[in-house]
Amino acid sequence: MKCMLFFGFIFLAFELLAQEKPTAWKPSVYQPNQGRIFEFKISSGYLQGRLIRVWVPDSYETSRKKFEVIYFHDGQMLFDSTTTWNHQSWDLAGTASNFLGKHRHILVGIDNSPEHRYAEFFPAPIYPTLSASVQLTLRDSLWNGLPRFDAYAEALIADVFPIIESHWNVHRGGAHRTMVGSSMGGIVSLAFLLTHPAELSNIACLSIHLPLINVWKFNNRYKAPLAAAFNEFIIQNSATLRGKSIYIDRGDQSLDAAYAEYFPEFESALNACAKENNLLIKLISNSGHSERDWAARIGPILKTLIK
């Protein structure tokens, strides 16, 4: 009887393995001078059709030890400036190689959806707290529908994290994950940590876009209600954070200069989680709101954030 059960379990295991489809990672056409980049197109689920880009350092192939993972939003802007809409990139491969040093990390870029970027990156939990007129304007004029933050966040947890952790030689779980984003990518990184604290250990929010909306389209019409709702959301959820590293910055040039008026109340809200977490908020002089600016800033940030 025991023998039959044993072989039954073996057969079931082989059946399950046979049902799994191998993840088809391909070397990127663009390859940096340091490390290698691989790509995978998600074939199903909410993120169907989007590319995930993974950069691994030169030491990855020969290392027997597991690596940590740093996830980046707006993945198409990270590596190759010849393919981006503004011909700029973070030059992330070179920056990471120079500043991560002997730390074992791989970098993961998740492509955004240009059509739904604001809807996915906007912190959906604050949406019901806004007045009906603000809700309708954002729904119809900015998102073309309801916010998609929850769907995006769940796809990261259910699809992206398992894809990375099942294929690459990395540690599993939120204690080994860092998330980085710029502008609205900074907003979604902070919102994701506040709503799913067990899924991340560290976040970095560069040029965090505190207006939360397209300022060219709406000017300052909704500045006060959105700022108040977001700050209250931070205060209410900060109690769930313990032992996290939170880095937030803004420059003093271009669009970043306009964020100054939001920061006093924003920092006050963030102070609710300062006691139990490592919180660092910085003003970067002579820096603004572009991929070139973030390329210059991300190296020292990684060195500060990754211990």
Secondary structure, DSSP 8 states (H G I E B T S, - for coil): -HHHHHHHHHHHHHHHHHHS-----EE-SS--SSSEEEEEE--SSTTTT-EEEEEE-TTTTT--S-BEEEEESSGGGSS-GGGSTTS----HHHHHHHHHTT--EEEEEE---TTTHHHHHS-GGGGGGS-HHHHHHHIIIIISSS--HHHHHHHIIIIIHHHHHHHSSB--SGGGEEEEEETHHHHHHHHHHHH-GGG-SEEEEET--TT-S-HHHHTTTTHHHHHHHHHHHHHHHGGG--S-EEEEEEESSHHHHGGGGGHHHHHHHHGGGTTTSEEEEEEETT--SSHHHHHHHHHHHHHHH--
